[in-house]
């Protein structure tokens, strides 16, 4: 790709950012990314984050969801953000640098909560896209299965997970996997999603903890 074409794409992206009201609002309110308003809308509708909530944000960088979550908790509430990219510090947020699918990183996450199971798992992650549909669908499904397996190890009975999916492909199969473990599963497209986006959120509430896993 030519340098001039790259410059043209970069200019178009910058212009779109400047026109985007959510980008402008995020800046004016001191948040790191427009995605904060997606979480805000879901939280307002479903009362997702009570003050005492124990939360992990998987794929947290640049940190807007951690910022929002930290603003909502108090007392015994706790927020841990996990990403392979370093984040600038956020008041009230603990961070772990690493790949959450690594068992060693998962162990570190659980240690941060001192043996207590989590109330909420957040993930706005996307797999690295190749542009080859069948490969990208398989990677998206693999990522969701990793998140679900982590939920089985980490969530308390009655806990919730909010995670990003893409319309089409394996979305129906992924939803079916969550339906097996949670009492209620919602598909949500917040207003802050761009109109052309294929992204949706899956919110699964009321985790049913298997008896052999124990915990609170």
C-alpha positions as CSV (number, residue, x, y, z in Angstrom):
1,X,0.0,0.0,0.0
2,X,1.4,3.4,-1.0
3,X,2.3,6.0,1.6
4,X,-0.2,8.5,0.2
5,X,-3.0,5.9,0.6
6,X,-2.0,5.3,4.2
7,X,-2.1,9.1,4.8
8,X,-5.5,9.3,3.2
9,X,-6.9,6.6,5.5
10,X,-5.3,8.2,8.5
11,X,-6.8,11.6,7.6
12,X,-10.3,10.0,7.1
13,X,-10.0,8.3,10.5
14,X,-9.0,11.5,12.2
15,X,-11.9,13.4,10.6
16,X,-14.4,10.7,11.7
17,X,-13.1,10.9,15.2
18,X,-13.5,14.7,15.3
19,X,-17.1,14.3,14.1
20,X,-18.0,11.6,16.5
21,X,-20.0,13.0,19.5
22,X,-19.0,10.1,21.7
23,X,-15.3,10.8,21.1
24,X,-15.8,14.4,21.9
25,X,-17.9,13.6,25.0
26,X,-15.3,11.1,26.3
27,X,-12.6,13.8,26.0
28,X,-14.7,16.4,27.7
29,X,-15.4,14.0,30.6
30,X,-11.8,12.8,30.9
31,X,-12.3,9.2,29.7
32,X,-9.7,7.5,27.6
33,X,-12.1,6.1,24.9
34,X,-15.6,6.4,23.5
35,X,-16.3,2.8,24.5
36,X,-17.0,4.0,28.1
37,X,-20.5,5.0,26.9
38,X,-21.3,1.5,25.8
39,X,-20.6,0.2,29.3
40,X,-22.4,3.1,30.8
41,X,-25.6,2.4,28.8
42,X,-25.6,-1.3,29.8
43,X,-24.9,-0.5,33.4
44,X,-27.8,2.0,33.5
45,X,-30.2,-0.5,32.0
46,X,-29.2,-3.6,33.9
47,X,-27.7,-2.2,37.2
48,X,-24.6,-4.1,36.4
49,X,-22.1,-2.5,38.9
50,X,-23.2,-2.2,42.5
51,X,-20.8,-0.4,44.9
52,X,-19.4,-3.6,46.4
53,X,-18.8,-5.3,42.9
54,X,-15.7,-7.4,42.4
55,X,-14.7,-6.8,38.7
56,X,-12.1,-8.0,36.3
57,X,-11.8,-6.3,32.9
58,X,-10.1,-8.6,30.3
59,X,-8.4,-6.8,27.5
60,X,-8.7,-3.6,29.5
61,X,-6.4,-1.2,27.5
62,X,-6.6,1.8,27.1
63,X,-8.7,1.6,30.2
64,X,-12.0,3.5,29.8
65,X,-14.0,0.5,31.2
66,X,-11.7,0.4,34.2
67,X,-12.2,4.1,34.7
68,X,-16.0,3.7,34.6
69,X,-16.0,0.7,36.9
70,X,-13.8,2.4,39.4
71,X,-16.1,5.4,39.5
72,X,-19.0,3.1,40.4
73,X,-17.6,1.0,43.2
74,X,-16.9,1.8,46.8
75,X,-16.2,0.0,50.1
76,X,-15.4,-3.6,49.3
77,X,-15.6,-3.1,45.6
78,X,-12.5,-3.9,43.5
79,X,-11.4,-3.5,39.9
80,X,-8.6,-5.4,38.2
81,X,-7.7,-4.7,34.6
82,X,-5.8,-7.2,32.5
83,X,-4.1,-6.6,29.1
84,X,-0.9,-7.5,27.2
85,X,-0.4,-3.7,26.6
86,X,0.7,-1.5,29.5
87,X,-1.9,1.0,30.7
88,X,-1.3,4.4,32.4
89,X,-2.3,4.1,36.1
90,X,-6.0,4.6,37.0
91,X,-7.0,5.5,40.5
92,X,-8.7,2.6,42.3
93,X,-7.7,0.1,39.6
94,X,-5.1,-2.7,39.9
95,X,-3.5,-3.9,36.7
96,X,-2.0,-7.1,35.5
97,X,0.3,-7.1,32.4
98,X,-0.2,-10.4,30.5
99,X,-2.5,-12.6,28.3
100,X,-5.5,-13.6,30.3
101,X,-5.7,-17.0,28.5
102,X,-2.3,-17.9,30.2
103,X,-3.1,-20.1,33.3
104,X,-0.4,-18.2,35.2
105,X,-2.1,-14.9,34.5
106,X,-5.5,-16.3,35.5
107,X,-3.9,-17.4,38.8
108,X,-2.6,-13.9,39.4
109,X,-6.1,-12.5,38.7
110,X,-7.7,-14.8,41.3
111,X,-4.9,-14.0,43.8
112,X,-5.8,-10.3,43.6
113,X,-9.2,-11.1,44.9
114,X,-7.8,-13.0,47.8
115,X,-9.9,-16.2,47.2
116,X,-13.2,-14.4,46.7
117,X,-15.1,-15.2,43.6
118,X,-15.9,-12.3,41.2
119,X,-19.2,-10.6,40.7
120,X,-18.6,-9.4,37.1
121,X,-16.3,-10.3,34.2
122,X,-16.0,-7.6,31.5
123,X,-14.5,-8.1,28.1
124,X,-14.4,-5.6,25.1
125,X,-11.8,-7.7,23.4
126,X,-11.7,-8.7,19.7
127,X,-9.4,-11.4,18.3
128,X,-6.7,-10.3,15.8
129,X,-8.5,-10.2,12.5
130,X,-7.0,-11.8,9.4
131,X,-9.7,-10.9,6.9
132,X,-10.2,-14.6,6.2
133,X,-13.8,-15.3,7.4
134,X,-13.5,-18.9,8.5
135,X,-10.3,-18.2,10.4
136,X,-11.7,-15.1,12.1
137,X,-14.8,-16.9,13.1
138,X,-12.8,-19.7,14.7
139,X,-10.6,-17.2,16.5
140,X,-13.7,-15.3,17.8
141,X,-15.2,-18.6,19.1
142,X,-12.0,-19.7,20.7
143,X,-11.7,-16.3,22.5
144,X,-15.2,-16.6,23.8
145,X,-14.7,-20.2,25.0
146,X,-11.6,-19.0,26.9
147,X,-13.7,-16.2,28.5
148,X,-16.5,-18.6,29.4
149,X,-14.0,-21.1,30.9
150,X,-12.5,-18.4,33.0
151,X,-15.9,-17.4,34.2
152,X,-16.5,-21.0,35.4
153,X,-13.3,-20.8,37.4
154,X,-13.8,-17.3,38.8
155,X,-17.5,-16.1,39.0
156,X,-19.6,-16.5,42.1
157,X,-23.0,-18.0,41.9
158,X,-25.3,-15.3,40.4
159,X,-22.4,-13.4,38.8
160,X,-22.4,-11.8,35.4
161,X,-20.3,-11.4,32.3
162,X,-20.4,-8.8,29.6
163,X,-18.5,-9.7,26.4
164,X,-18.3,-8.6,22.8
165,X,-19.4,-10.7,19.9
166,X,-19.8,-10.2,16.1
167,X,-23.0,-10.8,14.3
168,X,-23.1,-13.8,12.1
169,X,-20.8,-16.8,12.0
170,X,-20.6,-18.6,15.3
171,X,-22.6,-16.0,17.3
172,X,-25.6,-18.4,17.8
173,X,-23.4,-21.2,18.9
174,X,-21.5,-19.0,21.4
175,X,-24.7,-17.7,22.8
176,X,-25.9,-21.3,23.3
177,X,-22.8,-22.0,25.3
178,X,-23.6,-19.1,27.7
179,X,-27.2,-20.1,28.0
180,X,-26.1,-23.4,29.5
181,X,-24.3,-21.7,32.4
182,X,-26.4,-18.5,33.0
183,X,-30.0,-18.0,33.9
184,X,-30.5,-15.0,31.6
185,X,-28.7,-14.0,28.4
186,X,-29.2,-10.7,26.6
187,X,-27.9,-9.5,23.2
188,X,-27.4,-5.8,23.3
189,X,-26.3,-3.1,20.8
190,X,-25.7,0.2,22.7
191,X,-26.2,3.5,20.9
192,X,-22.5,4.2,21.0
193,X,-21.8,1.4,18.6
194,X,-21.2,2.9,15.1
195,X,-24.1,2.1,12.7
196,X,-21.9,0.0,10.4
197,X,-20.4,-2.1,13.2
198,X,-21.2,-5.8,13.4
199,X,-20.3,-5.8,17.1
200,X,-22.9,-6.7,19.7
201,X,-22.6,-7.4,23.4
202,X,-23.7,-10.6,25.1
203,X,-24.7,-10.0,28.7
204,X,-25.1,-13.2,30.7
205,X,-26.5,-12.9,34.2
206,X,-27.1,-15.3,37.1
207,X,-24.2,-17.7,36.7
208,X,-25.2,-21.1,38.0
209,X,-22.1,-22.4,39.9
210,X,-21.6,-26.1,39.5
211,X,-21.6,-27.8,42.9
212,X,-18.1,-29.3,42.5
213,X,-16.6,-25.8,42.0
214,X,-17.9,-24.5,45.4
215,X,-17.4,-20.9,46.4
216,X,-19.7,-18.0,47.5
